[in-house]
Amino acid sequence: MLSQLFILSSRGDTLVDKDYRCDSVKGAAEIFLEKLQEHKGDQAPPVLEVDGSFFVHIKCNDLYFVCTVKPNVSPFTVLEFLLRISNVCKDYCGVLNEEAIRLNFALVYELLDEVMVSIKYSL
């Protein structure tokens, strides 16, 4: 099951943070960034494991789209989901960058809610 979804800037600023299940570790974004910095440049694998929780992420235009999931979820399904979320954000905001996400913060939050309701927490 998908626990959290967050969008981070390349500097590590949290732009959007949605907690759907309240079963993830506190400070997940910071933990993800620490794990990410252990890898050189863009060499981090798309799935990172920390204490039984998995961080699945993609990088689009210097933004990280990250989900925390439990081990029983297919990582490829989550990667496809993140790619589609980034495409929806781009379609609605016009461009996909930090400024567009900040300016359209409420819209992005609503889009995430609508997407999660439409898939009925199937992840």
DOROMAR-132325 format. One line per field, with one value per residue: residue number from 1; residue in three letters; x, y, z of N, C-alpha, C in turn. Coordinates in Angstrom, 2 decimals. Example, Ala and Ser with C-alpha at 12.3 -4.5 7.8 and 13.67 -1.06 7.14 Angstrom:
! residues 2
num 1_2
residu Ala_Ser
nxx 13.19_12.85
nyy -5.69_-2.25
nzz 7.80_7.08
caxx 12.30_13.67
cayy -4.50_-1.06
cazz 7.80_7.14
cxx 13.20_12.90
cyy -3.30_0.03
czz 7.80_7.87
END
This chain:
! residues 123
num 1_2_3_4_5_6_7_8_9_10_11_12_13_14_15_16_17_18_19_20_21_22_23_24_25_26_27_28_29_30_31_32_33_34_35_36_37_38_39_40_41_42_43_44_45_46_47_48_49_50_51_52_53_54_55_56_57_58_59_60_61_62_63_64_65_66_67_68_69_70_71_72_73_74_75_76_77_78_79_80_81_82_83_84_85_86_87_88_89_90_91_92_93_94_95_96_97_98_99_100_101_102_103_104_105_106_107_108_109_110_111_112_113_114_115_116_117_118_119_120_121_122_123
residu Met_Leu_Ser_Gln_Leu_Phe_Ile_Leu_Ser_Ser_Arg_Gly_Asp_Thr_Leu_Val_Asp_Lys_Asp_Tyr_Arg_Cys_Asp_Ser_Val_Lys_Gly_Ala_Ala_Glu_Ile_Phe_Leu_Glu_Lys_Leu_Gln_Glu_His_Lys_Gly_Asp_Gln_Ala_Pro_Pro_Val_Leu_Glu_Val_Asp_Gly_Ser_Phe_Phe_Val_His_Ile_Lys_Cys_Asn_Asp_Leu_Tyr_Phe_Val_Cys_Thr_Val_Lys_Pro_Asn_Val_Ser_Pro_Phe_Thr_Val_Leu_Glu_Phe_Leu_Leu_Arg_Ile_Ser_Asn_Val_Cys_Lys_Asp_Tyr_Cys_Gly_Val_Leu_Asn_Glu_Glu_Ala_Ile_Arg_Leu_Asn_Phe_Ala_Leu_Val_Tyr_Glu_Leu_Leu_Asp_Glu_Val_Met_Val_Ser_Ile_Lys_Tyr_Ser_Leu
nxx 0.82_0.42_1.92_2.87_3.22_5.42_6.75_9.82_12.23_15.30_17.11_16.26_14.04_10.79_8.05_5.46_3.59_1.99_0.31_-1.04_-1.67_-0.68_1.25_3.94_7.42_8.38_9.51_10.15_10.88_13.35_14.85_14.83_16.28_18.79_19.52_19.59_21.74_23.84_24.49_26.22_25.72_23.22_22.93_21.43_19.41_16.04_14.49_14.73_15.62_14.79_14.89_12.73_10.82_10.09_11.36_10.24_11.13_11.14_12.89_12.18_12.80_14.49_12.96_11.93_9.77_8.30_7.36_6.44_6.35_5.12_6.59_4.96_4.16_4.27_7.16_7.35_4.76_4.38_6.35_5.32_2.94_4.00_5.22_2.99_1.66_3.50_3.23_0.54_0.66_2.33_0.68_-1.47_-0.21_1.25_4.08_6.73_8.21_9.94_8.94_6.44_5.09_5.05_3.51_1.11_0.23_-2.12_-3.75_-2.22_-2.32_-5.09_-5.30_-3.78_-5.37_-7.72_-6.75_-5.95_-8.41_-9.72_-8.32_-8.81_-7.11_-5.60_-2.96
nyy -1.19_2.24_4.68_7.34_10.33_12.52_15.58_16.81_19.44_19.85_20.83_19.84_20.84_20.44_20.36_19.39_17.32_14.47_12.40_9.36_7.03_7.14_5.47_5.51_6.28_9.08_12.16_11.32_12.44_13.67_11.44_10.07_11.91_11.79_9.12_9.32_11.04_9.40_8.20_8.78_11.67_11.31_8.61_7.04_4.22_3.54_2.53_2.61_1.18_1.46_0.44_-1.46_0.02_1.28_3.52_4.81_6.39_8.99_11.22_14.28_17.00_18.27_17.81_15.68_13.02_11.16_8.15_6.46_3.10_-0.12_-3.43_-5.14_-4.11_-3.66_-2.37_-1.40_-0.71_1.46_3.19_3.71_4.97_7.28_8.49_9.07_10.83_12.96_13.72_14.55_16.73_18.38_18.79_20.22_22.41_23.58_23.81_21.80_22.46_23.74_26.30_26.37_24.32_25.40_27.75_26.63_25.14_24.45_23.43_21.19_19.65_19.09_17.65_15.38_14.30_13.71_11.85_9.76_9.07_8.21_5.89_4.42_3.75_1.59_1.00
nzz 0.00_-0.70_1.22_1.68_-0.27_-1.71_-3.02_-3.89_-4.10_-5.98_-4.20_-1.85_-0.59_0.69_-1.28_-1.67_0.46_1.21_3.39_3.40_4.83_7.41_8.50_8.15_8.73_10.72_9.37_6.78_4.32_4.86_5.57_3.15_1.56_2.81_2.25_-0.50_-0.91_-0.35_-2.66_-5.72_-7.62_-10.06_-9.63_-7.95_-7.15_-8.31_-6.26_-2.84_0.25_3.66_6.83_6.51_5.17_1.95_-0.41_-3.30_-6.22_-8.74_-10.90_-12.24_-14.18_-12.21_-9.95_-7.38_-7.28_-4.91_-3.32_-0.36_0.46_1.50_1.70_0.11_-2.34_-5.83_-7.24_-9.85_-10.53_-8.84_-9.80_-12.36_-11.59_-10.33_-12.52_-14.08_-12.34_-12.34_-15.00_-15.08_-13.33_-14.85_-17.09_-15.96_-14.71_-16.69_-17.00_-15.65_-12.92_-10.00_-9.30_-10.62_-9.26_-6.68_-7.13_-7.89_-5.77_-4.24_-6.26_-7.08_-4.75_-4.68_-7.07_-6.43_-4.39_-5.86_-7.72_-6.02_-4.89_-7.17_-7.87_-5.71_-3.54_-4.48_-4.64
caxx 0.00_1.11_1.78_3.09_3.71_5.92_7.51_10.96_13.09_16.65_17.81_15.75_12.85_9.55_7.05_4.16_3.74_0.69_0.40_-2.32_-1.92_-0.16_2.00_5.34_8.30_8.37_10.66_10.48_11.57_14.73_15.49_15.04_17.38_20.05_19.83_19.89_23.06_24.83_24.80_26.86_24.95_21.92_23.15_20.60_18.41_14.69_13.89_15.66_15.03_15.24_14.18_11.48_10.03_10.72_11.18_10.26_11.17_11.59_13.35_11.71_13.09_15.04_12.00_11.81_8.45_8.68_6.34_6.88_5.48_5.48_7.20_4.04_3.73_5.16_7.83_7.08_3.46_4.56_7.10_4.36_2.07_4.73_5.39_1.69_1.42_4.32_2.63_-0.69_1.10_2.81_-0.47_-2.29_0.58_1.87_5.47_7.01_9.39_9.67_8.10_5.08_4.49_4.78_2.42_-0.12_0.26_-3.47_-4.17_-1.50_-2.91_-6.39_-5.07_-3.36_-6.56_-8.60_-6.11_-6.00_-9.79_-10.10_-7.75_-9.32_-6.02_-5.23_-1.51
cayy 0.00_3.52_5.36_8.78_10.85_13.88_16.18_17.54_20.15_19.27_21.30_19.12_21.48_19.69_21.20_18.77_16.15_13.86_11.17_8.70_5.91_7.43_4.32_5.65_6.91_10.54_12.74_10.45_13.21_13.85_10.13_9.83_12.75_11.23_7.93_9.78_11.64_8.35_7.81_9.87_12.30_10.71_7.17_6.34_3.34_4.09_2.02_2.62_0.55_1.95_-0.16_-2.11_0.90_1.48_4.81_4.66_7.78_9.38_12.61_14.98_18.44_18.63_17.54_14.27_12.52_10.05_7.45_5.44_1.94_-1.32_-4.40_-5.92_-3.34_-3.76_-1.08_-0.91_-0.05_2.77_4.03_4.15_5.92_8.54_9.09_9.64_12.01_14.07_14.17_15.29_18.03_19.17_19.17_21.23_23.60_24.13_23.35_21.04_22.94_24.10_27.49_26.01_23.55_26.34_28.64_25.85_24.21_23.97_22.61_19.92_18.90_18.61_16.61_14.16_13.74_13.14_10.65_8.69_8.63_7.49_4.54_3.80_3.20_0.26_0.76
cazz 0.00_-0.75_2.51_1.54_-1.54_-1.58_-4.12_-3.33_-5.04_-6.03_-3.00_-0.70_-0.03_0.49_-1.93_-1.39_1.33_1.51_4.16_3.18_5.72_8.76_9.00_7.78_9.69_10.74_8.68_5.65_3.27_5.27_5.48_1.72_1.08_3.33_1.45_-1.86_-0.92_-0.27_-4.04_-6.47_-8.69_-10.34_-9.66_-6.96_-7.75_-8.14_-5.03_-1.71_1.42_4.96_7.96_6.13_4.31_0.66_-1.07_-4.75_-6.69_-10.08_-10.96_-13.44_-14.18_-10.90_-8.89_-7.00_-6.92_-4.04_-2.55_0.58_0.34_2.24_0.79_-0.70_-3.50_-6.97_-7.48_-11.20_-10.48_-8.19_-10.74_-13.38_-10.92_-10.16_-13.85_-14.47_-11.48_-12.85_-16.27_-14.75_-12.79_-15.98_-17.91_-15.28_-14.36_-17.90_-16.98_-14.43_-12.20_-8.61_-9.23_-11.02_-8.17_-5.58_-7.50_-8.03_-4.65_-3.92_-7.39_-7.02_-3.63_-5.12_-8.07_-5.73_-3.73_-6.88_-8.27_-5.02_-4.77_-8.39_-7.89_-4.48_-2.73_-4.96_-4.50
cxx 0.86_0.85_1.86_3.48_4.22_6.72_8.57_11.68_14.47_17.50_17.35_14.56_11.63_8.50_5.64_4.42_2.35_0.93_-0.97_-2.65_-1.46_0.60_3.48_6.13_8.17_9.63_11.10_11.23_13.04_15.51_15.79_16.22_18.74_20.48_20.24_21.31_24.18_25.27_25.33_25.93_23.56_22.02_22.31_19.60_17.01_13.98_14.97_14.94_15.65_14.33_12.81_10.52_10.81_10.36_11.32_10.20_11.53_12.05_12.93_12.01_13.54_14.03_11.99_10.37_8.69_7.43_7.02_5.85_5.98_5.95_6.25_3.54_4.75_5.83_7.56_5.72_3.59_5.35_6.18_3.40_2.74_4.94_4.08_1.34_2.24_3.75_1.35_-0.33_1.58_1.65_-1.28_-1.52_1.22_3.31_5.68_8.33_8.97_8.72_6.65_4.37_4.15_3.58_1.08_-0.25_-1.12_-4.00_-3.52_-2.05_-4.25_-6.25_-4.66_-4.53_-7.48_-8.03_-6.22_-7.43_-10.18_-9.49_-8.09_-8.25_-5.59_-3.74_-1.18
cyy 1.26_4.26_6.87_9.10_12.24_14.28_17.05_18.29_19.50_19.72_20.58_19.76_20.62_20.63_20.70_17.53_15.65_12.55_10.49_7.65_6.14_6.24_4.37_6.34_8.43_11.05_11.92_11.20_13.39_12.53_9.79_10.63_12.26_10.01_8.31_10.33_10.61_7.88_9.02_10.37_11.69_9.19_6.39_5.43_3.91_3.60_1.95_2.04_1.12_1.32_-0.73_-1.25_1.14_2.83_4.57_6.07_7.86_10.83_13.19_16.46_18.95_18.55_16.04_13.99_11.22_9.48_6.55_4.32_0.83_-2.37_-5.15_-5.21_-3.49_-2.41_-0.52_-0.22_1.34_3.71_4.57_5.19_7.28_9.26_9.74_10.87_13.20_14.60_14.97_16.67_18.94_19.66_20.29_22.51_24.25_23.69_22.60_21.52_23.39_25.29_27.18_25.22_24.47_27.25_27.92_24.79_23.61_23.07_21.24_19.05_18.30_17.50_15.30_13.50_13.06_11.86_9.50_8.19_7.80_6.09_3.77_3.07_1.82_-0.02_0.27
czz 0.00_0.57_2.39_0.11_-1.27_-2.80_-3.49_-4.43_-5.03_-4.84_-1.73_-0.03_-0.32_-0.06_-1.63_-0.54_1.69_2.24_4.10_4.23_7.16_9.35_8.63_8.88_9.61_10.05_7.48_4.55_3.60_5.18_4.02_1.20_1.58_2.53_0.03_-1.95_-0.77_-1.65_-4.79_-7.58_-8.83_-10.39_-8.66_-7.66_-7.49_-6.88_-3.96_-0.50_2.69_6.02_7.60_5.34_3.03_0.10_-2.57_-5.31_-8.17_-9.97_-12.30_-13.29_-12.81_-9.76_-8.63_-6.61_-6.18_-3.36_-1.54_0.52_1.26_1.24_-0.14_-1.95_-4.61_-7.24_-8.87_-11.29_-9.89_-9.10_-11.84_-12.82_-10.77_-11.49_-14.31_-13.63_-12.00_-14.16_-16.03_-14.20_-13.92_-16.84_-17.26_-14.98_-15.57_-18.04_-15.67_-13.86_-10.80_-8.50_-9.59_-9.92_-7.00_-5.90_-7.56_-6.94_-4.35_-5.03_-7.35_-5.90_-4.03_-6.16_-7.41_-5.01_-4.73_-7.47_-7.28_-4.82_-5.99_-8.46_-6.61_-3.70_-3.19_-4.86_-3.12
END
